[in-house]
């Protein structure tokens, strides 16, 4: 770990907020790429493009961030658009990494209660970075603490989620007896336990919102299960249905990806990405954190260096051209 920066502050749960889940928007766009370039280009124009978004991170030496020309990292943020404050706290922070060497899509969840250093603000829970500085500060914070280069971001309102799942005809996931009982008793949904339980949009949303049954760790695991299920279902969904979904949701999506970048991403998907396997991980990793109470808050105190190394191993170790230098 010789490239991990030194000199950072040493890094050694819970106000109720609206809980959202991660929407696999890019998965739908990637599959829709098969519909044809000209129509897809028209769809790309519906995005809420943030021209000022994603500036260079002034808090780190970007040349020393973990990155590779063979891996693209896209951060997905879920916020409550019903809140008048556009920089409301993000309860879902998940990075999609497209690994073109090993032909994998890698999903990394960052737990919101992680106690990290937020540049210009000091130590706080990770999700506070969104309310204090929007997507830019979230990216700066993740890069500062975990030493990984984030190439782009997509910010969504997850109220769209139910319609997406419904248009896909529902998804199938494993539901435990405890989870099924919780959904029956707490939200009055007639869900039975099983390995292949079909959920509609509302059921899938509540499944991802389960938190107090166990922990934030299990909540993000459920989110990743649902994301993987959506990706798999999208692969076998008729193109017209995918195009219709994309057309409906794009105006409510904010991103720093330009039309040309989106077209390039979608073009690669039509040829390759849609067939990639999906792998998952979570930060912090088991055994690298402790529960603590700091400033009246229940937080996750992380071993930052261990999580840096494990994230690097997950994203880049099998890349024969791995590098810690910024890709040109």
Secondary structure, DSSP 8 states (H G I E B T S, - for coil): -TTS--SS----------------HHHHHHHHGGG-HHHHHHHHTTSEE-TT-----TTS-GGGSBBBTTEEEEEEEEE-TTSS-TT---SEEEEEEEETTTTEEEEEEE-TTEEEEETTTEEEETTHHHHHHHHHHHHHHHHHHH-B---EEEEEEGGGHHHHHHHTT-EEEEE-HHHHHHHHHHS------EEEEEE-HHHHHHHHH--TTS-HHHHHHHHHHHHHHHHHHHHTS-HHHHHHHHHHHGGG-EES--HHHHHHHHHHHHHTGGG-EEEEEEES-TTSEEEEEETTEEEEEE-HHHHHHHHHHHHHTT-TT-BSS---
